[in-house]
Amino acid sequence: AARNLAAEVPDDDFDKYLAAVQDDWNEQLSRIEIKCDDRDEKVKFYTALYHSMIAPTIYSDVDGAYYGPDKQVHRVEGWTNYSTFSLWDTYRAAHPLYTFIEPERVNDMVKSFLAFFEQNGRLPVWNFQGGETDMMIGYHSAAIVADAYLKGLLGDMDKNKILEACVRTANSDDYRGIGQYRRSGYVPADMSDPHNEAGWSMSKTLEYAFDDYAVAMLAKSVGNGDVYDEFIKRSRNYRNTFNPATGFMQPRNTDGSFVEPFNPEAYTEDICESNAWQYLWSVQHEPDSLVALLGGARKFEERLD
């Protein structure tokens, strides 16, 4: 801590550092320029952009040292280690934003993922201060890695190592129903899950399917046809939760029956922090197939309305 302080704040000069931090934030926030005559709208926009930059956080000290999930001290050279990845919250929009406005940081974030994988056995789910909280669901680090790779931001990394980390994480059978998901094509609502008392079975299925698609696209890009074939098939598992009788994604039991009673507006233990109306649209990777499931474009529009 003393070395960090000496490196970052060597002078006892408040005004100097106030000016420096103002310059730094002006440089960061100017990466996106908007044209708007309404000052209040500008304030809202740049406040939101500021909020998007509060995390992830730099985790390595000035000498490159950091404490890993394996309870050992590690050291980075030539890059910066990051932590505080609330990935279920950020994989949809925040991380794709970073690929445009912070590409160098994205490279380091993925290196942080891979280092975490080496020390923890799987990519992070929701890591904080170098440790895994195992909060929330999915394995969305794989989607972030694939997005960065496909945008050409990981040029100095081993593509086969990147794919291996994603595949091994996706095949962690003892983690939150992934084993049953791989066997049945969905996470059953009536299965015992020691990692998550809330269940969230239907949401897990949909989130895993999207992450599987990301792995498939990564495998296709690196030229691994076998992994692509396996994961593109898995990415369609969301269809196994669709109930034609109700027109919604719906939790299912081990025997294949849909959970009853069912109310798409209800907040239940099988759907993560939302309801069936909201999760109906969680098929970002195959919108045309979702349109077909709902009966065509006209009915799809009616459901949107």
N, C-alpha and C positions, 0 to 999 in steps of 0.2 A: 504494500500500500504506500509506503514511504517513497519507493522508487517511482511508482506511478505518479504520485504527487509532484515529485521533483522533475519528472519529464514533462508533465502536462502544464504545471503552474510554477515555473521556476522563479517568477518575480512576484513580489508583493504589490500588485498594482491592479486594483479592481476595475478601474476605468479601461485599462488596456484589454482585459479579458472580456469585459462587456462589449467593447467595440468588435473584438475578434469574433465573439459568438454571434453578434448581430450580422456581421459580414458572412459568417458561415451559413446561417439560416437563410439569409437573402440569396446566397448562391444555390443552396439546396432547393428552395421554393421557386426560384426562377427557372427551374428545369421545365416547368409547364407554365406557359403564358396564356391567359384567357383574355378575351375582349368582352367587356361588360361595363355598362354605364351605371349599374346599381352597386354602390359600394357595399351594401349589406350582403349581396350575393357573392361579391369578391371575398369578403371576410369569411363567409361560410366555406367557400371553395378552398381557400388557403389554410383555414383551420383544419379542414378535413385532410388536406395533403400533409400538413404538419403531424396530425395524429397518425397517419400511415407510416411515419418515419420514427415513431417512438420505439417500436420493436420491429424486427429482432434487434438484439443488443450485442455490442462487442463484448466478448467473454474472455479473451486472452489479455494478459498483462502486457506492459510495454516491452518486456523481455521475451514475449511469445509464450509464456507459461500459462497453463490452465489446468484445472482439476477435472478429470474425465469421469464418465459414468462407471468406469471400472475401479474407481477410488484411487487412481494413480495420477501423478502429475505428468502432463505431456507438454510438448513445446512445438510451436509452429515456426516455420522459417519461410519468409517471403509471402505470407498470406495472413489473414486475420480470422480468428475463430469467433463464430457467432453462437448465441443461445437465445432462449425465449422465443421459441417457434410454436405459436398456437395454431397449428396447421389446419385443423378443421374449420377454423374461423377465417383463414387467410389464403387458402390455396385457390379459391375461385377468382379472386380479384386483386388482392394486395400483391401477391407474388408475381402474377403476370404484369402488374404495374411496374414492379422493380426491374423486370427485364428490359423495360424501355428507359427508365430514368436512373437506374443504378446497376448497369450491367456488370461492373467490376465487383460490386458487392455480391451480386448473385453468384458469381463464380466462387467467391469465398464462402458463401452460404452453403453451396453444394459441397465444397470441400469439407465444411463443418459437418454436413450430413454424413459424408463417407467416413470421416474420422469417428463420428459417433457410432456408425455401423461397425467399424472395426473393434471398438471398445465395448459395445453393448450387444452385438449379435444381430441387430436389426436396425433399420433406419428409424429416426425419431418419429414419434406420434405427437407428443406435446412436451418438448423438453424445456427445462427451466434451470438456469444456473448449472448447466452441464449434466443434470440428471433427468431421468424420464419420469414424468408424472403419470403417464398412461391415461391422461384425461381424453375424453371424447373418443371418436371412432374413425375408421378408415386407416389407410396407410398413405396419406396424401403427400408425404415427402417424395414418393415415386412420381407423382404427377408434376411436382415442381421440378424435379430432376429432368424428366422427359421434356418438359416445356423449354427449359434452359438449353438442353442439348440440341433440340430441334431448331432453336433460334441461333445456334452457333456460338453459344457463350461459354462452352466448356472445352475449348480446343486443346488445352494443355493436360487434359485428364484421360485416363485409360478407359476407352468406351466399353470394353468387356468387363472391367471392374465395376463400372457404373451399372451396367445391366445386371451383373451378378448380385449386387447389393439390393436392387429392386426386386429381383426374382426371389431371392432368399427371404426377404421381408414379406413378400406376397404369399409365400408358402409356409409361413409360421403357423403350423397347424394347431398349436396349443394357445394361440392368441385370439381371443374374442370371436370364436365361432368360425375362424377361417377354415379349419379342418372340415367341419360339417358343411360349410359353404362350398368347398371344393368337391365334396362327395355328393351333395344333394342339389347343388345349384342355387341354394339360398340358405340363409341362416334361419333355422326353425325358431318359432316363438316359444316353444315349450322345452327348449334345451337348457340345461344348466350351464351357466356362464360365471365362473368365479371372478372374472376380471371386471364384471360390470353388472351390479345388481339390477340396474334399470332395465336391462334387456336390449331394447332398441333394435330388435332383430331385423325388422323391415328396412330401417335406415342403414344398417350395416350392409345389407345385401346391395342396396343401391349405391352406396359409397364405394364398396369394394368393386362393383362392376365398372364404375368410372375409372378407378385407379388401375384396374386390369387393362382397360383400354389404353391408358397412358403407357403401361409397360409394353403393350403390343406395338404401339407406335414407336417406342424407343427401340424395341427389338427389330422392327422392320428397318429402321434407319441405320442400325449397326450391322444389318445383314444376317440376323439370326432367324431363319424362317421357322424353325421348330418352336421357338419361344413365341414368335408372333402367332402361329396357328393356335397354340394353347391358350394364349391370353385374349386373342380376339374372340374366341369362343366363350371364354369366361366373361368377357365384357358384356355379353348378352344375357347374363343371368338375371338382370332386372326384370326380364319378361316373365320369369318364374314367379314373381310377386303380383303380376297383373291378373285381376279377377274380371273377366268379361261381364259377369253378372252385375257388378257394381260400377265398372268403368274406372276403377282406382287400383293403384298399387296397394296391396293388402297383406298383413302378416299371415304367415302360414305355419301350420304345425308340422311335426315330423312326418305324420302320415299323409301329408299333402293337403289336408283340409284347410280352408281359410278360417281364420279366427272369427268367431261370432260371439256376441253381437258386434256389428261394425258400424261406426258413424265417422264419416270422413272429416267432420269438423272437431272430433274429440281429441283431446290431448291424452295419449295413452303411453304405457310403458314400452310398447313395441316401436314407437316412432320418436326419434330424437329431437326434443325441444321444438316440436312443430306438430303438424297434423297431416293427414293423408292428402288433403287438398294441396298443401305446400310441397310435399315430397313427390306428388304426381309429376312435377316438372323436372325432377332430378335425373334427367337422361340427357345431359349436355352433349354427350358424344354421338348420339344417334337420334337427332330430332325427327328425321323423316320416319324412322321406325315408330317413334312415339305417336306421330300423326296417324300412322296406319293403325296402331293399337286402339286409338280413340275413335276410329271409324272414318277417317278422312279429314280433309282440310276444313270443311264447313263445320263439322262437329268439334274439331280441334279449336276453331275460333270461338265457338259457343262456350267451350269449357274455359278458355282464356277470359272471355267476358264475364 
